[in-house]
Each structure stands twice: as C-alpha cells, then as structure tokens.
Amino acid sequence: MYRLKPFLFGIVLLALVACDAQDTPRIIRVGHTLDTSHSVHLALEHMAGQLADYSDGKMQIKLYPNGQLGSERAMVELLQIGSLSMTKVSAASLEGFVPQMKVFGVPYLFRSDQHRWQVLESSIGQDILNATRSARFTGMAYMDAGSRSFYMTQDPVNRPADVKGKKIRVMNSPMAVQLIDAMQGAATPLGWGELYAALQQGVVDGAENNPPSYYSSRHYEIAGYYTLNEHASIPDVIIASNHVLNSLSKQENEWLRRAMKDAVNKQRQLWNEAEQQALMKLARAGVSISRPDKTPFYQAVEPLHQQLSETNLGPLIKRIKAMRGEE
C-alpha cells in the first residue's frame, strides 16, 4: 500500500489542477490605439459583457486602450506571435500585410454608406477578411470609420482643382498618395501626432479625415474649412491572432464570434451618433462646412480607376462596382 501512495497522490494532484484550469476563465487580451470615449472602445466593452454572459464567465476580455501596447503595427506584430489576442486596425494599416486591403483606399469606389456596407457584409468583404490568415492573423469583422473628407487652413476644397498645388497630409498609404496625385496636389505623409503643429506652421495646407477625428483632434482650430466630399471610406478591422483562435474550442469560437457580431452592431450605432454630434459641434465652433457636387471628383479619379483595373486589384474593383449596378 505504501508504494501506491505517491501514485494516488499524483492522480489527486492532476485532478485538482484540471479543476483549477476549468475554473480559470480564458482571458482574451485586446489592444487598440483609441481613447476610451471612442465608439470602437465602447463597442469592445459591450463585447466583453456579451462574451462573459454567453460563456457564463468562462471567457473574459481585458482591454488595453490608448496605445498602451504600442502602435497599430506593433500590435499586429504582437498578434502574429500570439502575445496579444485581438486588436483594432485601420484597413489602411493592413495594406503591407494583406494587399487586398488596398481596395478600401480606392477613392470613390463606394458611392454611399449603403453600398459600402452591402459590400462589407457580402462574400466580397468576407473574402478580404479570409485573405488575412496567410499573414498569421484572422480578420474577424469590420467596424465603421466613416468617410474621409478634406479640411484646409485657407480655402475650402469645393472641386478637384482646389487641391492642385496644395500640400495635403495623408496617411502613410500608397493609395492615399495616389488620390492626391490624381488631383495634382502634393501628398505629404505625416504622423497623426505631428499634424496639429504641421497645420499651425504651414508645413501642410490641409488634411483629410472623418468628422469625429477632425473634431477630437482640434484641427478645426487651425483648419476651419471642411468639405464633405467623402473621397474614401476605409473601415476599421478587428483582427485576431491565429495562435489564439486555434487554441479555442469550437464552443469558445462560437461565443467569441457571437459577441463580436453584437459589438459590430453596437459600434455602427455609436459611430453614427458620434458623427452627427461632431458635425453639430464643428458648426457651433464656426467651422465652414460645405457639401460639394461630387461629380467632378468622380471624374478626376476615373483615370486612377482605369489604371488600377489593370492591377491585381482589378477583379475586386469590378466586383464592388457591379454591386452598385456598374460593369
């Protein structure tokens, strides 16, 4: 009997460890660069609550907002090695990892919010999300980031000719540069944190972004002409580590995806509210807001569309245009 005691003790110890492992919730760590008042963060908080409910506490989300874990690119790299579970990135930030993401930066490819969401929720949008897996992460869902429009320090952009010769700050994205080139402007890639000073010092004549970002950055204090020409609608993307997803059970995956769907619906509602509030606050602050005829802008970028149709993006562009009744 004495010889059996260590063996029996081992069995009991393993059983206790197994029970502890079952009782310990699985933590999904999610990082992003946005502040805690942003619609994406609020939606992720909603997701955390939903996931805890669906899993009866077996899965929990821990959020790291405000760039605590670094830049968007840094967090993508953390995902790739499995050190972070999920993050939010702009589709533009994924262009270097997933070439198909470049299609979202094609100017005036989407002619309305309805058309954009029709595409994102279709097999086209899913095909682009699926293409991320080869980059060692998986696209889970799209979130709304609205449409990008011009804001200027001196004069409004009411037609493409108003961009000619102007220095316009753009994201570090080849497609954003091509847009400004198509209008004969001088595209100037700059970090977001550098832009306020660059506008103030005349390093650039203007920039482009959605209404909430334009308002929250206080760029309107220097660049008070805002033109809602809405040249690009680049979604945010929630991506997850392949390492983490592959470690989840089928049930855990179902809980996570269900909670993600709830978060997407919540964020779209919150984004719409934030966009309308931002426009009202901008108007109250004395910003000159104009809504130009978009036809000349469509015409200005048509040569770029023709050029891109001969590239690897061509088939995707054709599928997206077909959804708005164009061949």
N, C-alpha and C positions, 0 to 999 in steps of 0.2 A: 504493500500500500504506500510505503514511503516514496518509492520510485515514481509513483503515479502523481504525487502531489505537484511537482513542478509542471508536469504536462497539463494537469487540470487547472492550475493557476494561469497558465498561458492561454487556455481556452477562455477562461473568465475574463482575462485582460483584453483579449481580442474582441470579445463580445461587448465589453464596456466602451472600447474605442469606437466600435461600429455604431453603438448607440449615440455616442457623443457626436460622431460625424453626421449621423442622420438628424440630430437635433440642431446642429450648427447651420444657420442659413447660408445659402450661397450668395456671395456678395458680387454684384455687377458694378464695377467701377467705371464711371462715365465722366469724362473731362470735356471742357469746351472753353472758348476764349471770351464768352459773352458775360455781361453783368447779370445779376440775379433778378433784375426787373424785365429782362428781355423775354419775349414770347416763347423762345425756344427753351430757355431755362424753366419758365413756368410750366411749359408742356412736359418737360422731363421730370419735374416734381410731381406732376399729375401721373405720369407713367410709373413713377416709383410707388405711389399709393396704390395704383391699379395692380401692379405686379405683386405687391405684398398681399393684396386681397385675393387675387387669383390663385396664388401659391400657398395661401394660408400661412404666410410668413416664412416659407421655405426659401424664397428668393427676395433679396433686398438690393436696392440701388443706392450707391454712395456717389454723390455728385461733387465734382471739383470745378467750380465756375471760375470766371475772371482770369483765365490763363494760368492758373496755379501750377499746371503741369507743363507749361510752355506754349509755343506757337501751335497753329494748326498742323503744320508739317511735323513738328516734334511729336505731337500726339499720334499722328498717323504712324510714325516710326515705332512708337511705343506699342501700338496695336499690332504691328507686324511681328513683334517678338513676344506678344502675349502678356506684356506688362500692364496693359490697360484694356478694359473690356470693350468700351464704346466711346465714340466721340462724334461731335458735330463739325462738319467742314463745309465750306462753300464748294460747289461743284467746280469752280474755277481753280481751287487749290488742288484738285484731284487730276487736273489735266496732264501733269507729268507722270502720274501713276496709271491712269486709265484714259487713253486717247479719245475714247468715245465721249467723255465728259466735255470735250471742247465744243460739242454741238450746242450746248446751252448758252455759249457766249456768242453764237452767230446772231448778229443784230437783226431785229425784226423778223425772226423766224416764227415767233409766236405773235399772233395778231390780236389776242385777247387773253384775259385770265382764264376764261372758259376753255379756250383752245389749249392753253398751257397745261391745265390740269387734266384735260382729256388725254393728252399725250402722256403725261407722267403716270397716269393710272392705267394706261394701256400696256400692251405687250412691248411697245417701244421703250417705255420707261423701265419696265422690268428687265428687258434685255440689257439695258445700260447698267442697271444695278447688278445683274448677274456677271457682267464683264469684270467687276471689281475683284472677284475671287482669285483671279490669277495674280493679283497684287498683294496677296496674303491678308486681305480683309474682305468683308462682305457688306455690300450696300443693303441696308435694311429698309430705308424709307426716305421720301423727300419731305422737306418742310419748306414753308413759304418764306421767301426773302423778297417778295415784291418785284417791282421793275425799277431799273436804274435810269435816272434822268440827269440832265446837265444842270449844274449851278455855277454861276460866274460872278466875278468881282465887279465888272464894269458894265457889260451889256448882256441882255438875255440872248439865248440861242433859240431863235424862232424859225430858223431854216438852216439847212446844212452849210450854206455859205458863211454863216455866222461863226462857224468853227474854224474856218480857214485861217491858218497862221497863228492860231491861239494855242498856248501851252496848256494841255489838259491832263491833269493827274489821272492815271488809270491804275488798276491792279496789275500785278506782275503776271500778266496773261497775254500770250501772243494774239488771241482773238480780240482782246480789248484794244491792243495796239493797232490791229488791222482796221477796227471800226473807225478810230480817229484818223488813220491814214486815208481811209475811203472818203473822208470829208475834208481832206487836205489840212488837217490840224497837226500839231506836234504832240504826239503821245509822250507823256512823262511818267513812267512808273515810279511810284514813291510809296514808302510805308505809310500805313494809315496814321500812325502816331506822329509822323512828320508833316502831315498835310496842313494842319492849322497854321503853323509857322510859315509854311511854303506859300499859302494863300496871303498871309499877312505881309510877307516880304516881297511878294510879286514874283516868286520863283515860278509859280504857275498862275494862269489866268482863271482857271476854274477846275472843276472836278465833276464826278458823276456818281450818284448813289440813290438809294431809295429814301422816301421821306423820313422814316424813323431814324435812320442813320445820319441823315443830313441835320435833323433837329438835335439829336442827342449829342452829336459831336460839336455843336455850337458853331459849325462852319458858316451858318447863315449870318453870324455877326460880322463877317468879312465879305462873304459872297452872297449878296442879298437878292440875286436874280435866279429864280428856279423855274425851269422849263420842263413840264411834264410830257416830254417827248417819248419816254419809256422805250428806249432803244434795245434794252436787253433784260431778260427775266431769268436770272441764274439762281436755281434753287439751292437751298442748303440740303446736305445729305447726311443722314445718320449712318455711320459705318461701324461694324463690329469686328473684333479680332477673330480670324478663323480658328486660332488656338482655343479661344474661349467657347465659340459656338460649337466646335467639335467635341468639347468636353461636356456639353449639356445633354441631358436625356431628351427623348422625344417629347415628354410631357413638359419639361422645362422650356424647351424651344417654343412649344405652343403657348405657354404662359407669357413668354417674353414677346412673341410676335403679336399676341392679342393686346398686351399692354402698349406696345408700340403703335398699333393702329389707333388706340384711344388717344395717345399723345399727339399723333398727326392731326386728328380731327380737332383736338383742343387747340393746337398751335395755329391752325388756319383761322379759327375764330378769333383768337387773341391777336394774330397778325393784322387782320382786317381792322380790328378796333384800334390797334396801335397806329396804323397808317392814317386812319381818319383823324385821330387825335393829333398826330404830328402835323398834318396839313392845317388843322384849325389853329394850333399854336404858332405855326410859322406865319400864318396870315395875321394873327394878332401881334406878332413881333414886327410886322411891317415888311415882310418879305414880298417881293413882286413875283407872283405865281402866274405863269401863263400855260395855256394848253393849245399848242400849235396844230395846224393841219399836218398829219403825219405822212401824207402822200409824197412830198418832196424828199423826206427822209428815206422812205421805201425805195424811191428811185435812186438815191445816192448810193445805197448799199447793194443794189442789184448786181453791179459788176463783181462785187465780192462774193455774192451768192453763186454767180456763174463760175467764178474761179474755184470756189470750194466744192462745187458739184463734180469737179474732176479729181477730187482727192478721195481719201478713204472715208471722209465724212459724207460723201455724195449720197450713198444709199440711205443713210439715216435722215439726211435733209429731205430727200424725196419722200420718204415715208411720213415725215412730220408735215410737210406741205400738203400731202394727199389728204390728211385729216382735216384740213381747212378747205378742201374742195379744189386744190390746185395739183396739177400733174407736172 
